[in-house]
Amino acid sequence: MMIQKKDRFENRSGKVYEIAGKWDRDFILAPIEEADNECLIYTPGEMEEFLETGYFKRVGGGK
């Protein structure tokens, strides 16, 4: 699965994050809620695992 800047993902709690960019090879996910300023950083392997297990699901928005 190709993951690009601006792609959005929702976690099991219903919180939505957007790919803000990369740090080396790792993905930086920024919350779309303005009040939340805590970003997440995951390796490509972690993102793949999260998507396979359903921890994250792709949602509309982005591109």
N, C-alpha and C positions, 0 to 999 in steps of 0.2 A: 504494500500500500504506500502510495506516495503521500508524504505530508509536506505541506508548503506553508509559507507565511500567510497569515490571515485565516487559515483553516480553524474551525471551532470544534471543541469537544466538550461534552457534558459528562461529569462524573456521576457516580451513583447517588450522591447527595443532591443532585440537581444544579450544582454550581457549574457555570460555563466558563471555559478558558479559550483564549485565542492564541495561536502560535505567533509570538512577537518576533521571533527570529531564532538564530542559533548561536551557541557559544561553543566554538570549535565544532564538534559533531553533535553536541547535545541540543535538544529542543528547549526553548524557553516559552513557557505558557503564562500568559498574563490574564488575570481575571477580567471579565467584561464589566463587572460591578465597579462603579467608580469608588465606592467606599472601601473596597478591598484593594490593598496595594501589595499583597504578598504574591510574588511570582513563583512558579515551579520550574525546576530544571530536571529533565529526564533524558537518559541515553536513548538512542534509537531502539535498542533491545527492550528497554523498559516500556517504551511507548507501544511497541508491537505486542508485548505481553498484556498490557492494560487493555488494548483493543480486542485481543483474542479472548480475554476473560470477561469482558463486558464492564470493566471498571470505568473505562471511558467509551463513549460512543460519539461518532461524528454527528454534528448538528448543522443546520442551515447557517447561512451567513458566510462571511469571508468573501473571497474573490467575487 
